[in-house]
Amino acid sequence: MAITSLARDLKAQGRDVLSFSAGEPDFDTPQIVKDAAIAAINDGFSKYTAVGGTPEVLKAIAGKLKRENNLDYKPSDIVVNVGAKHSLFNIFQAIIDEGDEVIIPAPYWVTYPEIVKYSDGTPVFIDTDETSGFKITPAQLKAAITPKTKVLLLNTPSNPTGSVYSKEELTALAEVLKGTNILVVSDEMYEKILFDGLVFTSVASISEDMFKRTITVNGLSKSVSMTGWRFGYFASPIKEITDAIVDFQGQSTSNVNSITQKAAVPALNGLADADIEIMRAAFERRRNLAHELLNQIEGISVLKPEGAFYLFVNTKAVENDSMKFSQKLLEEKGVAVVPGIGFGCEGYFRLSFATDDATIRDGIERIASFVKNYK
């Protein structure tokens, strides 16, 4: 937020500012989705719906999860929320009691620990780095578990690192959880933004044991470029959890807006898949470009992400204070990135390549000049 505020001030002063901080695709929402929303408006579909979602959209989500993820959820196992952030907020409000511990691999999305703390839980971080591809190991997970552990929170593909857990890696983590009562919350928002021919594995699909303990979180913001539409959902076979969240949501936000639910159906049914592939291919090309250019800069380095649309850039050889580095970069070169400290890792910054090639080239040229003359 500090960097965003400074970028806004510099723009107001007439400065040329390039922003690589956006956590959203730069593509328009697919036309078939917009057409469904327009039809819903013209048809007068503007009344309250069931709190957890319309029968139509819940059926579409169940179908998507079965077709694409090999997950057998019933519509009654699913609740639609105002974006995946809302899904996570409601989940942790429902399942966390004071003192419960939630294991969170770091780097992590900035909201995770804040939601846990708001729910009176205690975040327990497992640090990762380039040597493990920014992924936790079974040994690390086993060492982090205590009698107070309630949840393991996984994010694959990851924001901010773009790391993706393979089926084999998830299976190894699942072995550690066998015989425990630990729940798994799996944030899979970036599942369709994968590179190099990788095939996504949903955490709950690993085994029957994992299916029973996993709450699957997903939505359409990233994969279908619907960030402003605010459509997220979660699925769980644990009736007590879904019932509690429907009750809670009924006393807070109530249903997701009716037009968005109608708009989501064609995307969930696979009718926007061609548009999704166009976006995914563009992100892969941009990843390759940005990764190559950044690794040509002496003093910084970055792993090639396997998914999402972020690069998590290591600046430790130049500056370990990520806030200082990012602020100076913005002030001196007009380039806005997100400091690694926000994701729980000093000595890094996150750069989003959800922008055009020319902006990527210009921005990284400025970063190269900044690093070369860094004081």
N, C-alpha and C positions, 0 to 999 in steps of 0.2 A: 504493500500500500504506500510505503514511503517513496519507493521508486516511481510508482504510478503518479503520485502527487507531484513529484519533481518534474517528471516528463510533461505533465499537464502545464505546469508553470513555464517550462522552457518553450513549449509550443505557443503559449499565450504571448511570449516575448518575441515570437517570430522565428524561433530556432527550428532548424530542420532536424526533426527527431524521427529515427527509425525504431519502431517497436517490435521486439521479438519476445514479448511477454505474454501474448495472447494464448489462452488455453482453448481456442476454438478454431474450427476449420474456416478458411477464407472463402469457401465455396457457398453458393446459394443452396437453399433447400430444394431437393428434387421437385420437378413440376408435378409429378403424380401425387405427391404429398400435399402440395399447395392446392391442387384441384380438389382433393378430398375435403380439405378445410373449407374451400369456397362453397362446395356442394352442401356441406353441413350447415353453413351460415344461411344459404338460400333455402334450405329445407327447414329452417327454424329449430335446429337442434341446439337449443340454447338454455335448456332447463338443467336443474340439478340432476346428477347421475348418482348411482350407488357410490358410497364413499371409496371403496376399493377399486372401482373401475367398472365400466359397462361390460355386460356379458360378451359383447362382440370383441372388445379389445383384450379382455382376459383370455378368451379363446385363441385370439391371434398370438398372444405372448406364449401360451402353452404350446401352440403349434410350432412357433419359432424355436423354442427351447428343445422340443423333441426333434425337429427336422435338422437343426444346425448343431445342437450340443449334446444330443442323445440323452436328454433329461426328461423323465416322465413326471412332470408336474401337472396336477389338476388345476383348472381355473380357480378353484377355491384355495389353492396354495399360493396364489399370486396377489399382490397388492400394488396398485399404480400410485406413484408419488410425484411430487412437483420437482422432478429431476432426481438424479441418483444421490445428490447431497441430502435431499429431504429423506430419501430411503434410508440412508445411513443414520441420519439424526433420529428417525423414528425407531429404527432397529435398536440402537444403543439406549434410547430411553426405555425401551421395553425389556431389554435383557440384562442391563447392568444395575447392580446394587452397589452401594457405597463400599469401596475397598476392593472391588473386583478388578483383576488385572487383565489388560488387553495387550497382547504381544503385537508390536508393529515393526516390521522391517524398515530400516532407514537406509537411504532417503525415502521419504514418504510424502504423500500429498498433504499439503499444509493443514487441511481441515481435519484430518484423522485424529490427532491427539486432542484438538480443541473439543471435538464432539465427545470424545471419551471423558475428558475432564468435566465437561458440562453435565454429563450423566453420572457424575460422582465416581467414575472409574479411575484407574491408575494406568497410564500408558507405560509399557515396558518395551524399550527399543532394542532391536538387534541391529548393530551396525554392519554394513556391507561396503564393499568397494569394488574396484575394477577386477581384482583377482578372482572374485566369484561371479563376475558379471552382474554385480549389484543384486545378488540373490542370496537368501539365507540357506544354510546347510542343515541337514537333519541334526547334526551335532549341536549347532547353535540353538536350534529350536528346543531340543531336549534340555539343554542347559538353562534356558530361559523359563521353563515351566516350573511353577510353584503350586502349592495347594490353593492359592488364590487365583490362579489363571482361569479366566472364563472364556476368552475369545482369542483366536489367531486371526488377524486381519491381513488378508493378502490382496495385492493389486497386480494383475497381469492381463495385458501389458501394463507396464508401470509408468505412471507420472510421478517423478520427472525423468527417469533414466531410460525408458523405452525397453527395459529388460522384459523377457517373456519366459515363464517357467515351462519347461517341456513336460510331457506326460511322465517321463521317467523321474524327473525332479519332484513333481507333485506326488508321485507314488511313494517316493522315499520319505517325504514329509508326512504323508498319510500314515506310514508305518509307525512314526513316532507318536501319533495321536491315538492309535488303537488302544482300547482299554481305558481311555480317559473320558471325561464328560465335557471336554473343551469343544466349544462351537467354533466354526470357521465362517467368517464373513468374507466373501470373495467379490471384490469390485472388478468387474469385467467390461468396463465402459469402452475400452479401446480394442475389443476383441477383433474387429474387422479391419483394423489398421495394422496389418502384419506385412513383413517384407521377406524377400529372399525365398519365397515359396513355403514359408512356415505355415503349419496347420495349427489352429488354436485348440487347446484342450481346456475345457471348463473344469474347474476344481471339483465340482460335485459329481462329475462323470467318472472319477477315478475308481470308485468302488461303492458298494452299497453302504458301507460304513461312512464314507465321506458324504454320500448323498444325504444320509439321515442327519448329519451334524452341520451341514453347510447351508448358509443363507446366501443365495446367488443374487447379486446386485448388478443391474444393467440399465440401459436406456438408449435413447436415440440421438443424444446431443452430439456426440463425436462422430459416430459412424455414418449418420445420415445428415449431418450438418443442420441439426435442429436445436442448437443451444438455447435460443430464445423462446422456443416452444414450451420448454420445461416439462419433459416427459421422461420419467424414470420409473423403475419398478424393482421389486424383489420377489423372490420365490423361495419358499421353505415348506418342507413337509411337516413341520412342527406346528400343529393347529393352535396351540396356546400362544405362539408368537404372532401368527397372522391375525388371530382374533384380537389380541391385545393392541396391535398396531392399528387395526381398523377402528377399534373403540377410541384410541388416542387421537387418530387422525380425524375422526368424526367430531371431536371436541376442539379441534384446532383449525386445520385448513379445509376440512371436508374433501370433496372430490377434486381431482385435477380438472381443469376447465374442459368442458364438453367438446369444444371444437378441436382441441389438441388430441383428444382421444380418438375422434373420427379420423384425423389426419394421420395418426400413427398406424392405423390398420394396414394400409397398403405397404408401408415400409416393413412392418412386421411379417407380412405375408410374402415378402421377397420381391415385390414389384419395383423396388428402387435399387435392386442389386447392381444393375448396369451403371447407374449413377455412382454407387458406392465404389465400384471397381475403378471408375475414372478418377475419383478422388484418391483412392489408395495408390494407384500407379503414379499419380502426380506427387504424392507425399514420398514415395520411394525414390523418385528421381531427385527431389529436393534434398532428401536425406543424404543421398550419395554426393551431391554437390557440396552441401554444407559440411559434411564430414571430411571430405577431401581437403577443402579449403582451410578448415580450422586446424587440421593436423599438419598443415604446412607452416603454421606459425610456431616459431621456436619459443619454448617456455610453457606452452599449454598443450593439452592432449584431450582426446575424447574417444570413448568406445563407440563403435557403430551400433546404434540401437536396432533392436529386432522388431519393434512396433511403436505405436503412438506417433506423435510428431514433435518430439523434443530431443535435444542433445544436452547431456549433462557434462559440462566442460570443466576439466580439472585445471585450476590456476595456481596450485600450491607452490610451484616453482617461481611464480611471479609475485603472488599475494595470497595469503591464507585468509585474510579478512574479506569475506565475500560481499559484505555490505559496502565496505570501503571501495573495493574494486568496482562494483556495479555502479555506485554513485559517481565515482570519478569518470568511469566510462561514459555515463550519461551526460555529465557536465562538460567533459572535454570533447567528446566525439558525437554526442547526440544519438547514442545507441542504448536502448532500454532492454535490459535482460533481468531475470529474477535471481536474486542472491541465493546461494545454496543453503544459507543458514535457515531460510524459511522452510526448507525440506529436511532439516535436521543434519545437514552436512556442510561444514565449513570448507573453504578452499575450492568451491565449485560455483558455477552459475548455470541456470537453465535457459536455453535458447530454443524458442519455438520456430520450426521451419514451415509453419502454416502461413506462408506468404509467397510472393512470386520470386522467380529466379533472380531478377535484377536487384530486388531489395536484399536478397540473401548475399549476392556478390558485393554490393555496396557496403552492407553492414559488416561483413567479415573483413573487408579491406580496412574499414575504420578500426575494427578490433585489432587487426594486425599492426596498424600504425600505433595504436594505443599501447599495446604490449611491448613493442620495440622500444618505445620511449618512456616506459613506465618508471615513475619515481615514487 
